[in-house]
Amino acid sequence: MKRIRTVALAAALPLLIAGCAPTTSEGTSGGVPEGSAAPSASAADQLLPPTTVVPADLAGTDVRVIRGTSLVLAVADGTEAEWTGTTADVAIAEFSPGGPSEGAVFRPGFIVREIGSTNATVTGPDGATVAFTITVTEY
């Protein structure tokens, strides 16, 4: 007899839980007070993904990167720590080395800081250097 009551209670549990949630007739619409507009996130409030490029594709180009994001180099696994880089103006963008750290492996790249343009280089494990420009924009 105990088994039947347990099964009956388990079957009724979702209905009991659903009955505890407010409905739109109780004056709310998904947590937003009735008559209020749902808050919207502006582009500045949203996290944007980094710009990811293969180093060989950078040669002689002007890479546009949005301020608040980064430029990540898509390099071969295991070579992350072997890449180096420079920028002419570290106030606009600065090289960030890759490699293992605290149990994760990070790709090398550039942290962008200010709006503007700066010349940049990356040098791979084979010693080949690629020169390009980083242009940091607002959007």
Residue pairs with C-beta under 8 A, 6 or more apart in sequence:
22 28
24 34
27 33
27 34
28 34
30 38
32 38
32 39
43 139
44 68
48 66
48 68
48 69
49 69
50 69
50 70
50 71
50 72
50 109
51 63
51 64
51 65
51 66
51 69
51 70
51 71
51 72
52 71
52 72
52 73
52 74
53 63
53 71
53 72
53 73
53 74
54 73
54 74
55 73
55 74
55 75
55 83
55 122
55 124
55 130
56 130
58 122
58 130
58 132
59 130
59 131
59 132
60 131
60 132
61 132
61 133
62 117
62 132
62 133
62 134
62 135
63 71
63 132
63 133
63 134
63 135
64 135
64 137
65 71
65 93
65 110
65 112
65 134
65 135
65 136
65 137
66 112
66 136
66 137
66 138
66 139
67 112
67 113
67 114
67 115
67 136
67 137
67 138
68 112
69 112
70 96
70 109
70 110
70 111
70 112
71 93
71 109
71 110
71 112
71 134
72 107
72 108
72 109
73 83
73 98
73 107
73 108
73 109
73 122
74 107
75 83
75 98
75 107
75 108
75 124
77 105
79 124
79 125
80 98
80 99
80 100
80 105
80 106
80 107
80 108
81 97
81 98
81 99
81 100
81 108
82 124
82 125
83 97
83 98
83 108
83 122
83 123
83 124
83 125
84 95
84 97
84 108
84 122
84 123
85 95
85 97
85 108
85 110
85 120
85 121
85 122
85 123
86 95
86 120
86 121
87 93
87 94
87 95
87 110
87 118
87 119
87 120
87 134
88 118
88 119
88 120
89 116
89 118
90 113
91 113
91 114
91 116
92 112
92 113
92 114
92 115
92 116
92 117
92 118
92 134
92 136
93 110
93 111
93 112
93 113
93 118
93 120
93 134
93 136
94 110
94 111
94 113
95 108
95 109
95 110
95 120
95 122
96 108
96 109
96 110
96 111
97 108
98 105
98 106
98 107
98 108
98 109
99 105
99 106
99 108
100 106
108 122
110 120
110 134
112 134
112 136
113 136
114 136
115 136
115 137
115 138
116 135
116 136
117 133
117 134
117 135
117 136
118 133
118 134
119 131
119 132
119 133
120 131
120 132
120 133
120 134
121 129
121 130
121 131
121 132
122 129
122 130
123 129
123 130
124 130
